[in-house]
Amino acid sequence: MTETIRRKIEALKGGELSEKAFLSFLQNLPFSKETHIKLDFHRQLRRGIPEVIFGSGKSVAQLHSIVAKFREVGENILITRIEPECYRELKKKCRSLRFHASARIVTFNHEPRFLNRGKVLVLSAGASDEKVAEEAYVSSRYLGNATEKEYDVGIACIARVLQMRERFNEFTVIIAVAGMEGALPSVVAGLTSTPIIAVPTSVGYGSSFNGVAALLSMLNSCAGGISVVNIDNGFGAAYQATLITRKIIQNCR
């Protein structure tokens, strides 16, 4: 948002933007004032990360309104939990949208800019965890992090994890996504000094209780340096990782 405000001021000074249009832009600060949706356009100034939209449960009409407001203000958009049919409806009115199908995420159609100094690695225990891992991966990239991924490296074949251990210390944060008994984050944490963000998934048989077993396992890990987000919350892990990588920039100034 800071950069957006600067661009608007420069456009006003240069005569490329009318006073009326500039005042209209300011009316959306600190938040838009529609009756049903009040978007927080000061969030990036306060937290360093713009508002991200949780798409599930919102109507297509609501999402159309949100996308239009983000375009009007000039902010990048990231909408999570979008199904293909919803995206197709959104695309009819906004051709500049991009659908990351495996992550169920919608952004504007541009490549992310890696503004943060640190690097993030996303791991998934099994291929069944990939949808949550992809949400973390795509979110992390569009929140400004250089991000890599390695999937299907669960502990049922411990060699898959061990062959990566020399790489772990190259990263600022590791996001470890796992269902079933949720052991992957503990194993990785025992092999590296890199902070681990654990993401339990709802993958598993009956007594996994839709991810509760993995969640409790991660919360009770013997390995230190693990933080845990909610079940299936890949975005939340990416957000936490971004707060860490952004602190590196601030501390280096």
Secondary structure in CASP SS format (residue, H / E / C, confidence):
PFRMAT SS
TARGET T0000
AUTHOR 0000-0000-0000
METHOD secondary structure of the structure
MODEL  1
M C 1.00
T H 1.00
E H 1.00
T H 1.00
I H 1.00
R H 1.00
R H 1.00
K H 1.00
I H 1.00
E H 1.00
A H 1.00
L H 1.00
K H 1.00
G C 1.00
G C 1.00
E C 1.00
L C 1.00
S C 1.00
E H 1.00
K H 1.00
A H 1.00
F H 1.00
L H 1.00
S H 1.00
F H 1.00
L H 1.00
Q C 1.00
N C 1.00
L C 1.00
P C 1.00
F E 1.00
S C 1.00
K C 1.00
E C 1.00
T C 1.00
H C 1.00
I C 1.00
K C 1.00
L C 1.00
D E 1.00
F C 1.00
H C 1.00
R H 1.00
Q H 1.00
L H 1.00
R H 1.00
R H 1.00
G C 1.00
I C 1.00
P C 1.00
E C 1.00
V C 1.00
I E 1.00
F E 1.00
G C 1.00
S C 1.00
G C 1.00
K C 1.00
S C 1.00
V H 1.00
A H 1.00
Q H 1.00
L H 1.00
H H 1.00
S H 1.00
I H 1.00
V H 1.00
A H 1.00
K H 1.00
F H 1.00
R H 1.00
E H 1.00
V H 1.00
G C 1.00
E C 1.00
N C 1.00
I C 1.00
L E 1.00
I E 1.00
T E 1.00
R C 1.00
I C 1.00
E C 1.00
P H 1.00
E H 1.00
C H 1.00
Y H 1.00
R H 1.00
E H 1.00
L H 1.00
K H 1.00
K H 1.00
K H 1.00
C C 1.00
R C 1.00
S C 1.00
L E 1.00
R E 1.00
F E 1.00
H E 1.00
A C 1.00
S C 1.00
A C 1.00
R C 1.00
I E 1.00
V E 1.00
T E 1.00
F E 1.00
N C 1.00
H C 1.00
E C 1.00
P C 1.00
R C 1.00
F C 1.00
L C 1.00
N C 1.00
R C 1.00
G C 1.00
K E 1.00
V E 1.00
L E 1.00
V E 1.00
L E 1.00
S E 1.00
A C 1.00
G C 1.00
A H 1.00
S H 1.00
D H 1.00
E H 1.00
K H 1.00
V H 1.00
A H 1.00
E H 1.00
E H 1.00
A H 1.00
Y H 1.00
V H 1.00
S H 1.00
S H 1.00
R H 1.00
Y H 1.00
L C 1.00
G C 1.00
N C 1.00
A E 1.00
T E 1.00
E E 1.00
K E 1.00
E E 1.00
Y C 1.00
D C 1.00
V C 1.00
G C 1.00
I H 1.00
A H 1.00
C H 1.00
I H 1.00
A H 1.00
R H 1.00
V H 1.00
L H 1.00
Q C 1.00
M C 1.00
R H 1.00
E H 1.00
R H 1.00
F H 1.00
N C 1.00
E C 1.00
F C 1.00
T C 1.00
V E 1.00
I E 1.00
I E 1.00
A E 1.00
V E 1.00
A E 1.00
G C 1.00
M C 1.00
E C 1.00
G C 1.00
A C 1.00
L H 1.00
P H 1.00
S H 1.00
V H 1.00
V H 1.00
A H 1.00
G C 1.00
L C 1.00
T C 1.00
S C 1.00
T C 1.00
P C 1.00
I E 1.00
I E 1.00
A E 1.00
V E 1.00
P E 1.00
T C 1.00
S C 1.00
V C 1.00
G C 1.00
Y C 1.00
G H 1.00
S H 1.00
S H 1.00
F H 1.00
N H 1.00
G H 1.00
V H 1.00
A H 1.00
A H 1.00
L H 1.00
L H 1.00
S H 1.00
M H 1.00
L H 1.00
N C 1.00
S C 1.00
C C 1.00
A C 1.00
G C 1.00
G C 1.00
I E 1.00
S E 1.00
V E 1.00
V C 1.00
N C 1.00
I C 1.00
D C 1.00
N C 1.00
G H 1.00
F H 1.00
G H 1.00
A H 1.00
A H 1.00
Y H 1.00
Q H 1.00
A H 1.00
T H 1.00
L H 1.00
I H 1.00
T H 1.00
R H 1.00
K H 1.00
I H 1.00
I H 1.00
Q H 1.00
N H 1.00
C H 1.00
R C 1.00
END
